[in-house]
Amino acid sequence: MVLINKAINEVTVKLVYYGPGLCGKTTNLEKIYGNPKLDNKGKMISMSTETDRTLFFDFMPMELGTIAGQKVRVQLYTVPGQVFYDATRKLVLRGADGVVFVADSQDSMKGSNIESLSNLKTNLRINRLDPDKVAIVYQLNKRDLPNVSSVDEMREYLDVGNAPVVEASAITGNGVTQTLRAAVARILDNLKSNVDTTLYDVAPLVAPDMSQKAGVAAHSAGTPKLSIKSEAAAPVSAPFDTDDIPVQVELDEDPFAQVAVAEPEVDEELEELVANARAVVATLEVALERARENERVLMARLAR
């Protein structure tokens, strides 16, 4: 969802990097963030597991110019690829204006690519976003490795249609900038053409049902850990009021008679809940930073 801030003449668009686990989403954002030519970028926020990370930062690409007199700011996100973090992927996709689907070119990853793409389209619909209208770019990553599928074969099984396809090797930086430019260009084309990506016949997204089993795979373990690669942000009041939540603890007559063993289903649900809560906290921290920046701009105008 495009955000327009008339106070500072700025348009903000959201671009999400999506794909199976360890396909190169994080590497793409790290290469973009580390580009010395990239100016006007915000701090990078990282929410990590043992095998994957969710990253966020925003920047203002000056070469894009303006749209109707408004400067353009791009927010970049990655999502965790593991099955366990599907609720987090849904949350990060909310309000997305464009998606870069990062496919792993290795022959052995064909099934994972197809499954992840299907999951992307499902989660877009859950977020009331039309997969046929949202700006999507396909990146065929890891082209530098042996035993990769041909471009024609990947185009066919991914059913890319008329969407842009970019060959890349994110680890070396090849194709990373081209992918970003193609995705931002598609978002801006939608914006200029007033394309409405909303699915009006789908109910709004509600909070995930945390009572259901998460379907954890062996490779999807890991506890999210939040870190911010910049100066620590000012303390923020907790957005959740837990004072009125009843908690009931049942104890055996002899609680020390045997060693208690935690049920894995409970731990898995709690880990997913923690991951979602931390994603919300990270989003709030970014929003707070943007609000402070807007305040500084407005105060500077009042001081003139």
N, C-alpha and C positions, 0 to 999 in steps of 0.2 A: 504494500500500500504506500503510494507516494505521499510524503509529508511535506507540506509547504509552510515555511516560516516567513511570513511577510515582514516581520520585525527586522530580520537581517537579510531579506531577499535571498532566501536559500531553499532549494528543493532537495530533499533527501530520498534516495532510493535504496532498496535492500536487495542484495545479491547473495544467494546461498550456494555454497559448494557442497554437492551431494554425491554419494557413491558408496560402494562396499567398503568394508574395513581395510585399512592400510592400502588404499588405492592411490593415495597421493594428494588428498584434499588439503591436509595440513601443510604439506611441503609447498603446494601452490601458494597458500597465504603467506608462508614464511618468506618465500622468494619475492613476492610482491612487496611485503612489508620491508624487506631488507634492501629494496631497490633504492640506491642513493638519489635517483632522479625523482622519486616520489615525495612531493612536498605536501604540507598541510594535512598530515596524518595524525590521528589521535593515538592514544595508548592502546597496546594490544592486551586483550584479556584472554587468558587461557584456562580452560577447565579440563583437567587431564584425568585419564584412567591409565591403567598399566599398559594398555595397547593402543590407545587412540586419544585424540584431544578435540575439544571444541574451542575454536578460536574466534575472536571478533576484533575488528578495528574499523575505523572509518577514515576516509581521505577525500580530498577535493581535487580531482584531476583538472588542472587549469586548462589543458588543451581542449577540453570539451566546450569551453565557452559558457554561454548562458542560454536559458530557455525562457523566452518571454521576460527577459531582464532578470531572471533568477539564476543564481549560481547553483551548481549541482554538487551535492555531496553523496558519496557512495559508501554504504555500510556493507562490509564483507563478513560473512559468517561461514564456518564449517559446521558439519554435524558429525557425531560419532557414528561409525558404520556398523557396529556390532548389533546383533538382534536385540540384546538386552535393553538398549537405549532408544527404543522406538518412540517412547513418550517424549523424550528430549528432542528427537528429530521433528516430531509434530509441533512442538513448542517453537523451535527455531524457525520452522517454515512459515509460521504465522505472519501474514502481511508481506510475504516475499513478492518482489516485483520481477525477479529473474532467478534462474537456477543454472549453474554449471554442473552438468552431470559428468563426473570424472570416472571413466571406465578403465579398468585394468586390462591392458592389451594381452596379457599372458593367456595362452590357450586354456589353461586350467581354471581361469577365472570367469569363463563364459557364463556358467550357471549363476555365480554370485552377481555378475553384472545385470543379468536379466532379472534376478530376484530383487536387487536393489532398485532398479528402474521401476519395476511394478510397485514396490513400496513407496517410491517417490510419488507416483501418480495417485496412489491411494491416499497418501497423506496430504497431497495438494487438495484433493476433493474434500477430505475431512476438514480442511481449513477454508473450504468454500472458494477455492481457486481452481480455475479451469485449466487443466494440463495442456489443452490445445491452444490456449491464448497467452498463458504466462510465457515470458521470454526465456527460452531454453537453448543452451549451447552445449554440445557434446565435446568433451575432451578425451581423446584416446591416448591415455598416459602409458608410460613405461615402454615407449617404442624402441628404446635403446637396449632392451633385454632380448635374449634369444627366445625361441619358441613362442612368438607372438602371433596372434591371428592377423590376417590381412585386413586392410582398411575396408575393403568391399564386404568382407564377411561380417565385420563388426557393424557396419552401417546397416546390413540386412537384419541381423538378429536384434539390434537395438531399435530398428524401425524408426530411424531418425527423421524421415520425411524431408522437408525443406529446411530443417534447422541446420545452423552452421556446425561443421565438424572440424576440430583442430587436432592434429597430431602433436604429441608433446612428450617430453622427458622432464618432468618437474624437478627431478633431483639435480639436473644440469641447468635448469632454467629455460630450456628450449620449449617454445610454445606457450609459456606461462602468460607473458604479456599479451600475445595474440588472442589467447582465450579470454582474458579480461576485457580487452577492447571489443571483441565480438559480442560479449554478453552485455556490456554497458550500452553498446550501440543498439542492440535489440530492445533493451529497456526504454531507451530514449525514443526509439521509433514508435513503440507502443504509447508512450506518453504524448508524443506529438500527434499521433493519430487518434488519441482519446479512446484507446482500446480498454474496454471494461472486462477485467479478468474474473469478476465475481460469479460464482455459481449460486444463483438465487433460490434454486430448488433444494438446496442442502441446508440442514439445520446448522446453526453456529456450533463451533467446537466447544465442548465442555471439558471439565477436568477429567483426566483418565481414571478408570476404575482400578484403584490400587489393590482391590481384593482379589483380582485375577492373577494367575500365575504368569510370570514374565516370559517363560519359555527361554531360559538361559542356555546358551550353548557353551561348550567347554572353553572355547576361545574368547568368550565375551566377558570374562571375569575382570574385576578391577574396581577399585573404589575411587570415585571422582575426587580430585583435589584441585581447589581453586587457587590460582596464582595470577598476579598482575605484574606485567613486565614494565613497570614504571613506578613513580613515587606512590606511596600508599595513599589511597583516597581517604577523605575524612569519614569518620564513623557515621553510619546511617542507621536510623532507628529501624528496628525489626518491623517488616510490613505485615507480620502475622500476629494476631492476638491469640495466645494459647491459654490464657488464664481460665477461660470458661469450658475448656475441653475436659470432660470427665475421664479419669484414668482409673481403671480397676485392676488390681494385682491380686491374683489368687495364689496362695502358698499352700504347699502340703503341710500336714501336721508336723512332719520332721523334714524341713527343707534341706538338711545336711545329710540325709540318709543316702543319697546317691548324687553322683556328679550330673549336673544339668547339661544337656546337649541342645544347642540352639537349632531350631528347625530351619533348614536352608530356604524354604519358601518365604518365611518371614524376613530373613536377612536380605533376600533378593528384592523383595518389595520395598523394604526400607532403603536399600541402596538406590533404587530407581527414584523413590520419593526425594532422597537427598540430592540426587543429580538434577531433578527438576527444580528444587528449591534454589540450588546454587545457580542454575541458569537464570532464574528470575532475579536473584541478587545481582548477577553480573549485568543483566539488562538495566536494572535500576541504577547501578553505579554509572553506567554509560549515560543514561538519561540525566542523572544528576550533574555529570560533568558538562553535558551539552547545555543544561539549564544555566549553570554558572557561567559558561562562555557567553550565552545570550545576555545574561545580566551584565557582564562586563562591557559588552558592545553597547547596550542601551544606556548604561551609566556614562560611558564615554561620550555618547551623543548628548546626554543631558548636560554634561560639563562644558560643552562648547558654547 
